[in-house]
């Protein structure tokens, strides 16, 4: 591409590509895509985005195309890779001028230079770093800033490389420029501190921006670029100097008001100081040891004493708390139980920690955390009133402890209390002791202090297990507080019910549960929404607990379920609705069929909620979970939900619908439990199976559930299902068997096995295309035992339950193998006998014995030749299934089942599903469970004897090992 002639054309197309008119935009994008691989295209782009007279949007687009081109075509091995000559020209052009006037474009240029550096620096681009260093020294403000911005992005990118050779290069680079980076940072920092008092806002902001960028460079060099930083005086000097610099910058915040434009940059710089310390501690814990004392002194003084008043801000306090927390919890600083086994470095760090965390220090930290940081603020109380659901969501912020003050203080409290519980337990117990009895509702401060202390007692529940008689405290103190209905007492009602939830799995007598359930019923009717939501959370923790007893809960079930449903209707936020749904699901799951009388209202409401949640897939996931537990609870009655339930399953499992990305896993689970609990097939339920074929093509965890669903249909209505879908299913299975894992093959084969078991006539016909593959696998001795076992299970069903089909299959395979049928049958029996040990399931072992015995009586010489093997397998089968009756001394087949046996369901067990019942009825027809192996062997041997005559039969029996014959005779005594 000739630069002179091409520039005008490319510029014109780029201009068209910025158009809002798709008729102009699309052809332009297509043209640019074609040019991507043309030599010289990126040189043209470079000329365009460095020409400051052109339109900003056009230049921006040119930068983006250039940046994308680096990813695709810069590597030498890439298809259509740029030539070395063009790359050399481009590298030189990129660092000619650092004078880009537009901030956003300057940042993109810095990023793309860093991308090239990642691939070429230092070997192909040795001049990059020296050029950057020279450019950051210039007096021109714009050039200096842009060079510094590029210097940061290059350092950041090179620091992120992880291969050992790349790490070595970065170590070399860092050691070569560290002194310069330090002096650069000190220079800009001093300049900023001098200018703060000048009142020149633009100059202050400019120098602060350079301070921030140079500190970002130093952070990467310090954390990622020095091999043994504790041995480097310059590195340790910089790190020790951070604390003094932090004090200076915090003092600056007094003179820079909250409304000043510099304030945001100043706070970012202060936070960056703390990030340097936190990153260094994370990456080099032992090198950090000399900084432990200083870090703790600094953080504790600013966070837990008056030193920080007027200068600290929330994010800084969070960072200081994270620093304390990381030092307290750091495993590198924890000695082994046997002190002598600990490294000197660990013992040194531990010693510094122990010397710092004295009783007065720990006590002060604990008291300040509880009495200052745990107090609900005016902002929080206002939010409680104005947006109760928003307040609840803030309170349960999950992993937000790293960024938000309240969660961070609570995590720090837990960690410190766990580490120093012997010291802090008496402190917290004393705080509890001073708060006995009711609190004056007019004294809001006293109510908030009590709320804070109760918060601490809940967070430290596991540590206080032996120190607090929670059962007595619950009866004498907490229960009465829940009954105070004054509006000002609502923070305590909410805190007390939360506190009980924290202790429920720690220490709470089972006998007290009814009293708690009574209190929960009352609180679910509280006037305050936050109290009701918190009560619902505690209810979930209570029913989830392993000591939960259904009999204690049932008297309160109707009231609670009704109140929870009312709460679900009242709340409006997606997250809160999800939360209440999870509580309802949990209740339904625990009480199971006992829920049936009370779910009518929920069943009527869920379709409306589903419709309202069309844009909220996570809420729909919660609805699916609720439906799963509802169907399990309703059992066969869940058929009444089908008008709503089946379209939900249809949508959730249709991979052509965008929501399936979120809904598929829960949708498949719902489909499965619907099948398992369905009393009969319906046309609509059968129709949903059209979604299955694309699902089987997904190589994901959900495929296992898909196989369970297929089996569910076979157990539910094998004839209709197989006649409708077996051809397509068989085709999918044939494709799957070519490429799936051993486990996947077994899943496919189990479906075939179940189809043969449920429908011995139709099953073999419908899965006929797969059976030759199974036959071949047996003959050729499939090497995976679990696959071979399943092959033999499938073939055993065909041989035992559909003899005519087996004969036609044997005939077909004889043609394929070009062998006689008898010879092939002999080979199969021989392999079957040889691989009998692959079969571990007793049912399949008995099936194998029955199947091979079904070949008798026979005058076929091949079968008679394998008679010994058949008897060996039969005796093995007898050993597997026969148990001795101690009263009569006779043997009986333990696998035989009768209609009289009704399994007893204990309170802890779930009642049988409709599918369980179907499996039971199927077992009552299955030869494995209806035919006595003992009797079957006797009858087959008797028939063989009658066929051959006494002498011929004796000759046949002589081919069997005498020990096996003796065992056989023992089992057949009495026949």
KEDREN-704772 format. One record per residue (C-alpha): x, y, z. Coordinates in steps of 0.2 Angstrom, whole numbers, padded with zeros to 4 digits, always signed. Example, Ala and Ser with C-alpha at 12.3 -4.5 7.8 and 13.67 -1.06 7.14 Angstrom:
<kolmis>
+0062-0022+0039 +0068-0005+0036 
</kolmis>
This chain:
<kolmis>
+0000+0000+0000 +0008+0016-0006 +0008+0029+0008 +0005+0044-0002 -0009+0038-0013 -0017+0027+0001 -0018+0040+0015 -0032+0050+0007 -0042+0034+0003 -0040+0027+0020 -0044+0043+0028 -0060+0044+0018 -0065+0026+0023 -0061+0030+0041 -0072+0045+0041 -0087+0035+0033 -0084+0022+0047 -0088+0035+0060 -0105+0038+0052 -0121+0035+0061 -0129+0029+0045 -0127+0010+0043 -0128+0011+0024 -0112+0021+0025 -0104+0013+0040 -0106-0006+0035 -0097-0005+0018 -0083+0006+0026 -0080-0007+0040 -0080-0021+0027 -0066-0011+0017 -0056-0008+0033 -0057-0027+0037 -0050-0031+0019 -0036-0018+0022 -0030-0026+0039 -0018-0038+0030 -0012-0026+0017 +0007-0021+0019 +0008-0002+0023 -0010-0001+0031 -0003+0002+0048 +0009+0015+0043 -0005+0024+0035 -0015+0023+0052 +0000+0029+0061 +0001+0044+0050 -0018+0048+0053 -0019+0046+0071 -0003+0057+0074 -0010+0071+0063 -0018+0082+0076 -0027+0093+0063 -0039+0078+0058 -0056+0075+0066 -0054+0067+0084 -0067+0053+0080 -0057+0048+0064 -0040+0048+0074 -0048+0038+0088 -0054+0025+0076 -0037+0024+0068 -0029+0021+0085 -0041+0007+0088 -0038-0002+0072 -0020-0001+0074 -0021-0008+0092 -0032-0022+0086 -0019-0026+0072 -0005-0028+0085 -0015-0042+0093 -0018-0051+0076 -0003-0047+0065 +0012-0042+0075 +0018-0059+0080 +0030-0066+0067 +0021-0083+0067 +0004-0075+0064 -0005-0077+0048 -0003-0061+0037 +0010-0055+0049 +0018-0038+0047 +0035-0038+0039 +0050-0034+0050 +0054-0018+0040 +0036-0011+0043 +0037-0015+0061 +0054-0007+0063 +0046+0009+0055 +0031+0008+0065 +0041+0006+0082 +0051+0022+0077 +0036+0032+0073 +0027+0028+0089 +0040+0036+0100 +0045+0051+0089 +0033+0063+0098 +0024+0062+0115 +0013+0077+0111 -0004+0070+0109 -0016+0084+0115 -0032+0072+0118 -0031+0062+0134 -0041+0047+0128 -0031+0045+0112 -0015+0048+0122 -0020+0033+0133 -0024+0022+0119 -0007+0026+0111 +0002+0022+0127 -0008+0005+0128 -0003+0000+0110 +0015+0005+0113 +0014-0006+0128 +0007-0020+0118 +0021-0019+0105 +0034-0018+0120 +0026-0035+0127 +0031-0043+0111 +0047-0034+0106 +0055-0026+0121 +0070-0026+0124 +0077-0037+0110 +0069-0030+0095 +0066-0013+0103 +0081-0008+0114 +0078+0010+0111 +0061+0011+0119 +0065+0012+0138 +0080+0025+0135 +0069+0036+0124 +0055+0036+0138 +0067+0040+0151 +0074+0055+0141 +0057+0060+0137 +0051+0061+0155 +0065+0072+0159 +0060+0086+0147 +0052+0102+0153 +0038+0103+0141 +0023+0098+0152 +0013+0089+0139 +0027+0079+0132 +0033+0074+0150 +0015+0069+0155 +0013+0058+0139 +0030+0050+0141 +0026+0046+0159 +0009+0039+0154 +0018+0028+0141 +0032+0023+0154 +0018+0017+0166 +0009+0006+0153 +0025-0001+0147 +0031-0005+0164 +0014-0012+0169 +0013-0024+0154 +0031-0030+0156 +0028-0034+0174 +0013-0045+0170 +0023-0057+0160 +0025-0074+0169 +0038-0085+0159 +0054-0086+0168 +0064-0079+0154 +0053-0064+0153 +0054-0062+0172 +0073-0062+0171 +0072-0048+0158 +0060-0038+0169 +0072-0040+0184 +0086-0033+0173 +0076-0019+0167 +0070-0014+0185 +0087-0015+0192 +0093-0003+0178 +0080+0010+0180 +0074+0009+0199 +0085+0023+0204 +0079+0034+0191 +0061+0029+0194 +0064+0034+0213 +0071+0050+0209 +0058+0054+0197 +0044+0050+0209 +0053+0060+0223 +0055+0075+0211 +0036+0076+0206 +0031+0073+0224 +0041+0087+0231 +0035+0098+0217 +0017+0094+0221 +0020+0097+0240 +0028+0114+0236 +0014+0119+0225 -0001+0114+0236 +0000+0131+0245 +0002+0141+0230 -0016+0141+0226 -0013+0138+0207 -0025+0124+0205 -0020+0119+0187 -0001+0117+0192 -0006+0107+0208 -0016+0095+0197 -0003+0094+0184 +0011+0089+0197 -0001+0078+0206 -0005+0068+0190 +0014+0066+0187 +0016+0060+0205 +0003+0047+0203 +0010+0041+0187 +0028+0039+0193 +0021+0031+0209 +0012+0018+0198 +0028+0014+0189 +0037+0012+0205 +0024+0001+0212 +0026-0012+0197 +0045-0011+0199 +0045-0013+0218 +0032-0027+0218 +0037-0037+0202 +0054-0032+0197 +0066-0035+0212 +0071-0053+0216 +0076-0050+0235 +0069-0033+0239 +0074-0034+0258 +0092-0034+0252 +0090-0019+0241 +0093-0003+0251 +0084+0008+0238 +0069-0002+0238 +0067-0003+0257 +0071+0015+0258 +0057+0019+0246 +0045+0008+0256 +0050+0015+0273 +0048+0032+0265 +0030+0029+0261 +0023+0032+0278 +0031+0049+0279 +0024+0053+0262 +0007+0047+0267 +0007+0059+0282 +0011+0073+0271 -0002+0069+0258 -0015+0066+0272 -0011+0083+0279 -0013+0091+0261 -0031+0085+0262 -0034+0098+0275 -0030+0112+0263 -0038+0104+0248 -0056+0105+0251 -0069+0091+0246 -0075+0101+0232 -0058+0104+0224 -0055+0095+0208 -0038+0090+0215 -0047+0080+0229 -0051+0065+0219 -0033+0063+0212 -0026+0066+0229 -0036+0052+0237 -0031+0041+0222 -0013+0044+0226 -0015+0041+0245 -0024+0024+0240 -0010+0020+0228 +0003+0022+0243 -0007+0009+0253 -0009-0003+0237 +0010-0003+0236 +0011-0009+0254 -0003-0022+0252 +0004-0029+0235 +0022-0030+0243 +0015-0039+0258 +0006-0051+0247 +0020-0055+0235 +0035-0053+0248 +0029-0057+0265 +0046-0060+0273 +0054-0045+0264 +0039-0035+0272 +0045-0041+0290 +0055-0024+0293 +0039-0015+0288 +0027-0024+0300 +0030-0013+0315 +0028+0003+0305 +0013-0002+0296 +0004-0008+0311 +0008+0008+0321 +0003+0019+0306 -0013+0010+0302 -0019+0008+0320 -0015+0027+0324 -0025+0033+0309 -0039+0021+0311 -0041+0019+0330 -0035+0035+0338 -0038+0054+0336 -0023+0056+0324 -0034+0052+0309 -0048+0064+0313 -0051+0077+0300 -0039+0069+0287 -0044+0051+0284 -0058+0045+0272 -0068+0029+0270 -0057+0021+0256 -0041+0025+0266 -0048+0017+0282 -0053+0002+0272 -0035+0000+0265 -0027+0002+0283 -0039-0011+0290 -0035-0023+0275 -0016-0020+0279 -0019-0024+0298 -0029-0039+0293 -0016-0046+0281 -0003-0045+0294 -0014-0053+0307 -0019-0067+0295 -0003-0070+0286 +0002-0088+0286 +0020-0084+0283 +0020-0076+0301 +0012-0090+0310 +0024-0102+0319 +0021-0121+0319 +0013-0129+0334 +0031-0135+0337 +0040-0118+0338 +0057-0127+0334 +0050-0132+0317 +0047-0114+0312 +0059-0104+0301 +0069-0089+0309 +0060-0077+0297 +0043-0083+0303 +0048-0082+0322 +0055-0064+0319 +0038-0058+0311 +0028-0067+0324 +0039-0059+0338 +0035-0041+0330 +0017-0045+0330 +0016-0051+0348 +0026-0036+0354 +0014-0024+0345 -0003-0032+0349 -0002-0030+0368 -0017-0031+0379 -0020-0012+0379 -0019-0011+0360 -0030-0026+0357 -0043-0019+0369 -0043-0002+0361 -0045-0009+0344 -0059-0021+0349 -0068-0007+0359 -0066+0006+0344 -0072-0007+0331 -0087-0010+0341 -0092+0007+0349 -0086+0017+0334 -0086+0008+0317 -0100-0005+0321 -0113+0010+0325 -0126+0012+0312 -0123+0029+0305 -0136+0043+0301 -0134+0039+0282 -0138+0021+0286 -0153+0025+0297 -0160+0037+0283 -0157+0023+0270 -0166+0011+0282 -0181+0022+0282 -0181+0028+0264 -0175+0012+0255 -0177-0003+0267 -0173-0016+0253 -0158-0006+0248 -0152-0005+0266 -0154-0024+0267 -0144-0027+0251 -0130-0016+0257 -0129-0025+0274 -0127-0042+0265 -0114-0036+0252 -0105-0053+0251 -0086-0051+0246 -0087-0032+0247 -0076-0031+0263 -0061-0026+0252 -0070-0010+0246 -0084-0005+0259 -0081+0001+0276 -0094-0009+0286 -0090-0026+0279 -0072-0023+0281 -0073-0018+0299 -0083-0034+0303 -0070-0045+0294 -0056-0037+0303 -0065-0039+0320 -0068-0058+0316 -0050-0060+0311 -0042-0051+0326 -0055-0059+0338 -0050-0077+0331 -0031-0073+0332 -0032-0066+0350 -0048-0073+0357 -0041-0077+0374 -0037-0058+0376 -0053-0051+0369 -0066-0063+0375 -0066-0055+0393 -0067-0038+0384 -0082-0042+0374 -0091-0051+0389 -0088-0036+0399 -0097-0025+0386 -0111-0038+0385 -0113-0037+0404 -0115-0019+0405 -0130-0020+0393 -0141-0032+0403 -0160-0029+0404 -0170-0018+0392 -0164-0001+0385 -0173+0015+0386 -0182+0018+0369 -0178+0037+0371 -0160+0034+0372 -0155+0031+0353 -0136+0031+0357 -0138+0017+0370 -0149+0007+0357 -0136+0009+0344 -0122+0004+0356 -0132-0012+0361 -0134-0015+0342 -0116-0014+0339 -0111-0026+0354 -0124-0038+0349 -0116-0038+0331 -0099-0042+0339 -0107-0056+0349 -0114-0063+0333 -0099-0062+0323 -0088-0070+0337 -0101-0084+0340 -0089-0098+0336 -0075-0091+0347 -0088-0087+0362 -0095-0105+0362 -0088-0110+0379 -0090-0092+0386 -0108-0088+0384 -0123-0098+0390 -0133-0093+0374 -0148-0103+0379 -0151-0094+0395 -0146-0077+0387 -0159-0081+0373 -0173-0085+0386 -0169-0071+0399 -0163-0057+0388 -0165-0059+0369 -0183-0065+0369 -0190-0051+0379 -0181-0039+0368 -0189-0046+0353 -0206-0042+0361 -0203-0023+0363 -0213-0016+0348 -0208+0002+0350 -0203+0009+0333 -0186+0015+0340 -0182-0002+0345 -0183-0009+0328 -0164-0009+0325 -0162-0020+0341 -0177-0032+0335 -0168-0034+0319 -0151-0036+0327 -0157-0049+0340 -0165-0060+0327 -0149-0059+0316 -0139-0063+0331 -0150-0079+0335 -0147-0084+0317 -0128-0083+0319 -0129-0094+0335 -0141-0107+0329 -0128-0119+0322 -0116-0115+0336 -0126-0117+0352 -0145-0118+0353 -0155-0131+0362 -0167-0140+0352 -0180-0138+0365 -0180-0119+0363 -0184-0121+0344 -0203-0119+0347 -0200-0103+0357 -0190-0096+0342 -0203-0101+0329 -0216-0092+0339 -0205-0076+0339 -0201-0078+0321 -0220-0079+0317 -0222-0063+0327 -0208-0054+0318 -0214-0059+0301 -0229-0048+0305 -0217-0033+0311 -0222-0016+0304 -0204-0014+0298 -0199-0022+0282 -0180-0023+0286 -0185-0033+0302 -0196-0045+0292 -0182-0048+0279 -0169-0052+0292 -0181-0063+0301 -0184-0073+0285 -0165-0075+0284 -0164-0082+0302 -0178-0094+0297 -0168-0101+0283 -0153-0103+0294 -0164-0112+0307 -0172-0124+0295 -0156-0127+0286 -0148-0132+0302 -0144-0151+0305 -0153-0151+0322 -0170-0146+0313 -0184-0157+0317 -0200-0157+0306 -0212-0161+0321 -0207-0146+0330 -0209-0135+0315 -0226-0141+0308 -0237-0132+0320 -0230-0115+0314 -0228-0120+0295 -0245-0113+0289 -0242-0096+0298 -0224-0094+0292 -0228-0099+0274 -0242-0087+0273 -0232-0073+0280 -0217-0077+0269 -0228-0077+0254 -0235-0060+0259 -0217-0053+0261 -0213-0060+0244 -0227-0050+0237 -0223-0034+0246 -0205-0033+0242 -0201-0025+0225 -0182-0027+0222 -0176-0042+0212 -0163-0046+0225 -0175-0046+0239 -0188-0056+0230 -0174-0069+0226 -0169-0070+0244 -0187-0073+0250 -0189-0086+0237 -0174-0095+0243 -0181-0095+0260 -0198-0102+0254 -0188-0115+0244 -0178-0120+0259 -0194-0122+0270 -0203-0132+0256 -0187-0143+0254 -0187-0147+0273 -0205-0151+0276 -0207-0160+0259 -0225-0167+0256 -0231-0158+0272 -0231-0142+0262 -0245-0147+0251 -0260-0139+0260 -0252-0122+0260 -0244-0119+0243 -0260-0114+0233 -0256-0095+0235 -0238-0097+0229 -0243-0108+0215 -0255-0094+0209 -0242-0080+0211 -0227-0088+0203 -0234-0087+0185 -0236-0068+0188 -0219-0066+0195 -0211-0076+0181 -0219-0064+0168 -0214-0049+0178 -0196-0055+0179 -0193-0057+0160 -0178-0045+0161 -0171-0052+0177 -0163-0069+0173 -0156-0072+0191 -0174-0069+0198 -0180-0082+0186 -0166-0094+0192 -0173-0092+0210 -0191-0096+0203 -0184-0111+0195 -0176-0117+0211 -0193-0114+0220 -0202-0124+0207 -0190-0138+0209 -0194-0140+0228 -0212-0137+0225 -0213-0151+0212 -0204-0162+0225 -0216-0157+0238 -0231-0160+0228 -0226-0176+0220 -0240-0183+0208 -0250-0167+0212 -0237-0157+0203 -0247-0162+0187 -0259-0148+0191 -0244-0135+0188 -0241-0141+0170 -0250-0126+0161 -0237-0115+0169 -0223-0127+0173 -0220-0135+0155 -0218-0118+0146 -0206-0113+0159 -0196-0129+0156 -0198-0127+0137 -0190-0109+0138 -0176-0113+0150 -0170-0128+0140 -0171-0121+0123 -0154-0117+0117 -0160-0106+0103 -0167-0094+0117 -0155-0081+0124 -0161-0084+0142 -0155-0102+0142 -0137-0096+0146 -0144-0092+0164 -0158-0104+0166 -0152-0120+0158 -0145-0129+0173 -0160-0125+0184 -0172-0128+0170 -0164-0146+0167 -0166-0150+0185 -0184-0144+0185 -0187-0155+0170 -0180-0170+0178 -0190-0168+0195 -0205-0165+0185 -0203-0182+0176 -0198-0191+0192 -0214-0185+0200 -0226-0186+0185 -0240-0199+0187 -0242-0201+0168 -0236-0194+0151 -0245-0180+0143 -0243-0174+0125 -0236-0157+0131 -0223-0166+0142 -0218-0177+0128 -0217-0162+0116 -0203-0154+0127 -0191-0168+0122 -0189-0159+0106 -0176-0148+0115 -0165-0163+0119 -0156-0165+0103 -0146-0148+0103 -0143-0151+0122 -0134-0167+0119 -0122-0158+0107 -0117-0146+0122 -0101-0153+0130 -0105-0147+0147 -0109-0153+0164 -0128-0153+0160 -0126-0168+0148 -0127-0179+0164 -0144-0172+0169 -0149-0174+0151 -0146-0193+0152 -0156-0194+0168 -0170-0185+0159 -0170-0197+0144 -0170-0212+0157 -0185-0203+0166 -0195-0203+0149 -0191-0221+0147 -0197-0226+0164 -0213-0215+0162 -0219-0220+0145 -0207-0231+0135 -0218-0235+0121 -0224-0218+0116 -0207-0210+0120 -0197-0223+0109 -0210-0223+0095 -0209-0204+0094 -0190-0200+0098 -0180-0216+0097 -0174-0213+0079 -0167-0196+0082 -0161-0201+0099 -0152-0216+0091 -0144-0205+0078 -0138-0193+0092 -0131-0207+0102 -0121-0214+0087 -0113-0197+0084 -0110-0195+0103 -0101-0212+0104 -0088-0207+0092 -0081-0193+0102 -0086-0193+0121 -0077-0199+0136 -0078-0217+0143 -0090-0210+0156 -0101-0202+0143 -0101-0219+0133 -0107-0228+0149 -0121-0215+0151 -0127-0218+0133 -0126-0237+0136 -0136-0236+0152 -0150-0227+0142 -0150-0242+0130 -0150-0254+0144 -0165-0246+0153 -0175-0246+0137 -0172-0264+0134 -0176-0268+0153 -0192-0258+0152 -0197-0263+0134 -0189-0279+0129 -0199-0280+0113 -0198-0262+0106 -0181-0257+0115 -0170-0268+0104 -0179-0263+0088 -0178-0244+0092 -0159-0245+0097 -0155-0258+0083 -0141-0246+0075 -0131-0246+0091 -0132-0265+0095 -0119-0270+0082 -0107-0258+0090 -0110-0266+0107 -0108-0284+0100 -0092-0279+0091 -0085-0271+0107 -0089-0288+0117 -0081-0299+0103 -0065-0288+0102 -0063-0287+0121 -0067-0268+0125 -0052-0263+0136 -0062-0251+0148 -0069-0263+0162 -0084-0251+0165 -0089-0250+0147 -0087-0269+0145 -0098-0271+0160 -0111-0261+0152 -0110-0269+0135 -0113-0286+0143 -0128-0279+0153 -0136-0273+0137 -0132-0289+0128 -0138-0299+0143 -0155-0291+0141 -0156-0295+0123 -0151-0313+0125 -0162-0316+0140 -0178-0306+0135 -0179-0306+0116 -0171-0322+0109 -0177-0320+0092 -0170-0302+0090 -0153-0309+0097 -0153-0323+0084 -0156-0310+0070 -0142-0299+0077 -0130-0314+0078 -0134-0317+0060 -0131-0299+0055 -0114-0299+0064 -0109-0316+0057 -0111-0308+0039 -0101-0293+0045 -0087-0303+0053 -0088-0316+0038 -0089-0330+0051 -0101-0344+0055 -0115-0339+0068 -0110-0354+0079 -0092-0349+0079 -0096-0330+0083 -0108-0336+0097 -0094-0346+0104 -0082-0332+0103 -0094-0320+0112 -0097-0333+0126 -0079-0336+0128 -0076-0317+0130 -0091-0315+0141 -0084-0328+0153 -0066-0321+0152 -0072-0303+0156 -0085-0308+0170 -0074-0299+0183 -0077-0283+0174 -0095-0284+0180 -0096-0277+0198 -0115-0274+0200 -0123-0290+0208 -0139-0287+0197 -0128-0287+0181 -0119-0303+0187 -0135-0312+0190 -0141-0306+0173 -0126-0313+0164 -0129-0330+0173 -0147-0330+0168 -0143-0324+0150 -0130-0338+0146 -0140-0351+0155 -0155-0346+0143 -0144-0354+0129 -0148-0371+0137 -0154-0384+0134 -0144-0386+0117 -0137-0399+0107 -0126-0386+0098 -0108-0392+0099 -0101-0374+0101 -0113-0371+0116 -0108-0388+0124 -0090-0383+0121 -0093-0368+0132 -0103-0377+0145 -0090-0376+0157 -0088-0357+0156 -0107-0355+0158 -0108-0366+0173 -0093-0356+0181 -0102-0340+0178 -0118-0348+0185 -0109-0353+0201 -0101-0336+0203 -0119-0329+0202 -0125-0340+0215 -0111-0335+0227 -0116-0317+0223 -0135-0319+0227 -0138-0333+0238 -0140-0330+0257 -0142-0344+0270 -0157-0344+0280 -0151-0347+0298 -0167-0355+0304 -0168-0368+0290 -0150-0369+0285 -0156-0368+0266 -0151-0355+0253 -0162-0342+0245 -0160-0329+0231 -0158-0312+0240 -0163-0303+0224 -0180-0310+0223 -0193-0296+0226 -0212-0298+0230 -0227-0287+0229 -0228-0288+0248 -0212-0278+0252 -0217-0260+0255 -0201-0250+0260 -0203-0241+0277 -0200-0222+0275 -0192-0214+0291 -0195-0196+0295 -0178-0191+0289 -0180-0199+0272 -0189-0192+0257 -0205-0201+0252 -0203-0211+0236 -0206-0202+0219 -0218-0208+0206 -0202-0214+0196 -0197-0224+0212 -0213-0232+0211 -0211-0236+0193 -0194-0243+0195 -0202-0254+0209 -0215-0260+0198 -0202-0263+0184 -0192-0273+0196 -0207-0284+0200 -0207-0289+0181 -0188-0290+0179 -0181-0308+0178 -0166-0303+0189 -0179-0300+0203 -0192-0313+0199 -0182-0328+0193 -0173-0338+0206 -0156-0341+0199 -0155-0357+0210 -0171-0364+0202 -0166-0358+0184 -0150-0367+0185 -0158-0383+0191 -0172-0382+0177 -0159-0379+0163 -0147-0393+0169 -0162-0405+0171 -0168-0400+0153 -0150-0402+0146 -0149-0419+0155 -0166-0425+0147 -0159-0419+0130 -0143-0428+0130 -0147-0443+0141 -0138-0447+0157 -0122-0453+0150 -0120-0438+0138 -0125-0426+0152 -0111-0434+0163 -0098-0432+0150 -0103-0413+0149 -0102-0411+0168 -0085-0419+0168 -0078-0404+0158 -0082-0393+0174 -0069-0392+0188 -0074-0404+0202 -0073-0390+0215 -0086-0380+0205 -0097-0395+0203 -0096-0398+0222 -0101-0380+0226 -0115-0381+0213 -0122-0397+0222 -0122-0388+0239 -0132-0374+0232 -0144-0386+0223 -0148-0396+0239 -0166-0399+0240 -0170-0399+0222 
</kolmis>
